């Protein structure tokens, strides 16, 4: 269960299985999600610290400057071992990925599809098709595409919520790993801290209702944790346990970075990540291995 906590501790780095894994603890009232197990491999306490922005992000804005100013205003200090999680919308806005829907002329195909399902905007459908590498499913008013990034998602990630009320649509970052790396680099210049950055978006899932956050851009950490070859507490040797930790961190961030609370970023503190080069393509299953495409 989450609870508010205001304890303090010094940042640190830990090692497990001979690999450097970074983690830290910090101060300030925040959600404290505790996960403990008996024994020597007790999981660390995790803290999710919201970064609330006072104003909207506009094209050309310096996202690093705005995020760091918000941290100062809320008296939050980045620490070694922190992970910065940022929703893609503020990244896309800063990178001028806005499209005036009035400038999009829908094709006959898009008009027919929207007419069949009255809640659809034919201009959004047309824009989604233009952003797609391929169409995976089109049924019951739902358009599932593969983007040029390789993401399988609704409407190629084209979104009109939290933009300007419906006049413009927002596209995904052109290269979300590059965007994450740039943000990480600029934060290091300003703070001296080298922290991982994860950019997220909300995706639906086959067979389950509701949206959840996923990582769409990663810099500074490995997105997968491979536990194969290790033994569980009962001695069983793990054979298929590769954990998508970047997606799990994205989901955790989604608990405080909702669509309605002007909190498009957060810090996760205390997670023992594995530093290194990583990118979102490591999370994408090749079509040849996909049983459902």
C-alpha positions in Angstrom: 0.0 0.0 0.0 1.2 3.5 -0.7 1.6 5.9 2.2 3.2 9.3 2.8 6.6 9.3 4.3 9.1 12.0 5.1 12.2 10.1 6.2 15.7 10.8 5.0 18.6 8.7 4.0 21.9 9.1 2.1 22.1 8.1 -1.6 24.1 5.0 -2.4 25.0 2.4 -5.0 24.5 -1.3 -4.6 25.9 -4.4 -6.3 24.1 -7.6 -7.0 25.4 -10.6 -8.9 28.6 -8.7 -9.7 26.8 -6.0 -11.7 26.6 -2.4 -10.8 23.0 -1.5 -9.8 22.2 2.0 -8.7 19.7 3.1 -6.1 19.2 5.9 -3.6 16.9 7.2 -1.0 16.0 10.8 -0.3 13.9 13.3 1.6 10.5 15.0 1.2 7.0 13.8 1.7 6.1 11.5 -1.1 4.4 8.2 -1.9 6.3 5.4 -0.4 5.6 2.1 -2.1 7.2 -0.6 0.1 8.0 -4.0 -1.1 9.8 -6.3 1.3 10.7 -10.0 1.4 12.2 -12.0 4.1 15.9 -12.8 3.6 19.0 -11.2 2.3 17.4 -10.2 -1.1 14.9 -7.8 0.4 13.6 -5.4 -2.2 14.4 -1.7 -1.6 11.8 0.9 -0.7 10.7 2.8 -3.8 9.6 6.4 -3.8 7.7 8.1 -6.6 8.1 11.8 -6.5 5.7 13.9 -8.7 7.1 16.8 -10.7 4.2 19.3 -11.1 4.4 21.9 -13.8 2.9 25.4 -13.4 2.5 26.1 -17.1 1.9 24.5 -20.4 4.8 23.4 -22.5 5.0 25.2 -25.9 7.0 24.4 -29.1 10.6 25.4 -28.6 10.5 25.4 -24.8 13.6 24.1 -23.0 12.3 21.0 -21.3 15.4 20.5 -19.1 15.2 24.1 -17.8 11.4 23.8 -17.1 11.7 20.5 -15.3 14.7 21.7 -13.1 12.9 25.0 -12.3 9.8 22.9 -11.2 12.1 20.8 -9.0 13.5 23.9 -7.4 10.1 25.5 -6.9 8.9 22.4 -5.2 12.1 22.0 -3.1 13.0 18.7 -4.7 16.6 17.9 -5.3 17.8 15.3 -7.8 20.1 12.6 -6.3 22.5 10.1 -7.8 20.6 6.9 -8.5 17.3 8.7 -9.4 15.4 7.9 -12.6 13.5 10.6 -14.4 10.2 9.5 -16.0 8.6 11.9 -18.5 5.3 11.6 -20.4 5.8 11.9 -24.1 3.4 14.8 -24.5 5.6 17.4 -23.0 8.5 16.0 -25.0 6.5 16.2 -28.2 5.2 19.7 -27.5 8.7 21.0 -26.8 9.8 19.3 -30.1 7.0 21.0 -32.1 5.3 17.7 -32.9 1.9 19.5 -33.2 -0.3 19.2 -36.2 -3.2 21.6 -37.1 -6.0 19.2 -37.8 -7.6 21.8 -40.2 -4.6 21.3 -42.4 -5.3 17.5 -42.8 -7.5 16.6 -45.8 -9.0 13.2 -45.0 -9.2 10.6 -47.8 -12.4 8.9 -48.9 -11.3 5.9 -46.9 -10.8 7.9 -43.7 -14.2 9.7 -44.2 -16.0 6.4 -44.7 -14.4 4.8 -41.6 -15.3 7.9 -39.4 -18.8 8.0 -40.8 -19.3 4.4 -39.9 -18.4 5.1 -36.3 -19.8 8.5 -35.4 -17.4 9.3 -32.6 -14.3 9.3 -34.8 -12.6 12.3 -36.4 -11.7 11.6 -40.0 -8.8 14.0 -39.8 -7.3 12.1 -36.8 -7.8 8.8 -38.7 -6.1 10.2 -41.8 -3.2 11.5 -39.7 -2.8 8.2 -37.9 -2.7 6.3 -41.3 0.0 8.7 -42.5 2.1 8.0 -39.4 1.7 4.3 -39.7 4.2 1.8 -41.2 1.4 -0.7 -41.4 -2.2 -1.3 -40.3 -2.5 -4.3 -37.9 -6.2 -4.2 -37.1 -9.2 -2.0 -38.1 -12.4 -3.2 -36.5 -15.2 -1.9 -34.2 -14.0 1.6 -34.5 -10.5 0.8 -33.4 -7.4 1.4 -35.5 -4.3 -0.5 -34.4 -1.1 0.4 -36.4 2.6 -0.2 -36.3 4.4 3.1 -36.2 7.8 3.8 -37.9 9.3 3.3 -34.4 8.0 -0.2 -34.3 5.3 0.4 -31.7 1.9 -1.4 -32.0 -0.7 1.0 -30.7 -4.0 2.8 -31.4 -4.0 5.5 -34.0 -0.2 5.5 -34.4 0.0 7.3 -31.0 -1.7 10.4 -32.5 -3.5 12.1 -29.6 -5.7 15.1 -29.1 -6.2 15.0 -25.3 -4.2 17.5 -23.2 -3.3 19.6 -26.3 -5.7 22.5 -27.0 -9.2 21.1 -26.9 -9.3 19.4 -30.2 -7.8 21.9 -32.8 -4.4 20.2 -32.9 -3.2 16.7 -32.6 0.1 15.6 -31.1 2.5 13.1 -32.7 5.0 10.9 -30.9 8.6 12.1 -30.8 10.3 11.4 -34.1 13.0 9.4 -32.3 12.1 8.9 -28.6 15.4 7.3 -27.6 17.2 10.3 -29.1 14.8 12.6 -27.1 15.6 10.7 -23.9 19.3 10.8 -24.5 19.2 14.6 -25.2 17.2 15.3 -22.0 19.6 13.1 -20.0 22.6 14.9 -21.5 21.2 18.4 -20.8 20.3 17.5 -17.2 23.9 16.3 -16.7 25.2 19.6 -18.0 23.1 21.6 -15.5 23.4 19.3 -12.5 26.4 17.1 -12.9 24.2 14.1 -12.3 24.0 11.2 -14.8 20.6 9.8 -14.4 18.5 7.5 -16.6 15.6 9.0 -18.5 12.5 7.1 -19.6 9.8 8.6 -21.9 6.4 7.0 -21.6 3.0 6.8 -23.3 -0.3 5.2 -22.5 -1.1 2.1 -24.5 -4.0 -0.3 -24.5 -3.4 -4.1 -24.2 -4.8 -7.1 -25.9 -7.2 -9.1 -23.8 -7.3 -6.6 -20.9 -9.3 -3.4 -20.4 -7.8 -0.1 -19.5 -4.7 1.8 -20.4 -1.3 1.4 -18.9 2.0 3.3 -19.3 4.9 1.8 -21.4 8.4 3.0 -22.1 8.8 4.5 -25.6 12.2 6.1 -25.1 15.1 5.1 -22.9 18.5 6.5 -22.1 21.1 5.5 -19.5 19.8 2.1 -18.3 19.1 -1.4 -19.6 15.4 -1.8 -20.2 15.4 -5.6 -19.5 16.5 -7.5 -16.5 17.5 -11.1 -17.5 17.1 -13.5 -14.6 17.5 -16.6 -16.6 20.0 -19.0 -15.1 19.3 -17.8 -11.5 17.6 -20.0 -9.0 14.4 -19.0 -7.1 14.1 -19.5 -3.3 13.1 -23.1 -3.9 16.1 -23.9 -6.0 14.3 -23.9 -9.4 16.5 -22.6 -12.2 14.7 -19.8 -14.1 14.5 -20.3 -17.8 12.2 -17.6 -19.2 12.3 -14.7 -16.7 13.3 -11.6 -18.6 11.7 -8.6 -16.8 10.7 -5.5 -18.7 11.9 -3.2 -15.9 11.6 0.0 -18.1 7.9 -0.7 -18.7 7.4 -1.5 -15.0 8.9 1.8 -14.0 6.7 3.5 -16.6 3.6 1.9 -15.0 4.8 3.0 -11.5 5.2 6.6 -12.7 1.6 6.4 -14.2 0.2 6.3 -10.7 1.2 9.9 -10.1 1.5 11.2 -13.7 -2.1 11.1 -14.7 -3.9 12.9 -17.6 -5.8 15.3 -15.3 -3.4 16.4 -12.6 -0.7 18.5 -14.5 2.0 16.1 -13.4 3.7 14.9 -16.6 6.9 13.8 -15.0 8.2 12.2 -11.8 11.3 10.8 -10.1 11.6 7.2 -9.1 14.0 6.9 -6.2 15.4 3.7 -4.8 15.2 1.4 -7.8 18.3 -0.7 -8.4 18.7 -0.3 -12.1 21.5 -1.6 -14.3 23.3 1.3 -15.9 24.3 1.0 -19.6 23.3 1.6 -23.1 19.7 0.8 -23.7 17.0 1.6 -26.1 13.3 0.9 -26.7 13.9 -1.5 -29.6 15.1 -4.0 -27.0 11.5 -4.1 -25.7 10.0 -4.7 -29.1 9.2 -8.3 -30.1 10.3 -9.1 -33.7 7.3 -9.9 -35.9 8.8 -13.4 -36.6 8.4 -14.2 -32.9 5.0 -12.6 -32.4 2.3 -15.3 -32.2 -0.6 -12.9 -32.6 0.3 -10.6 -35.5 
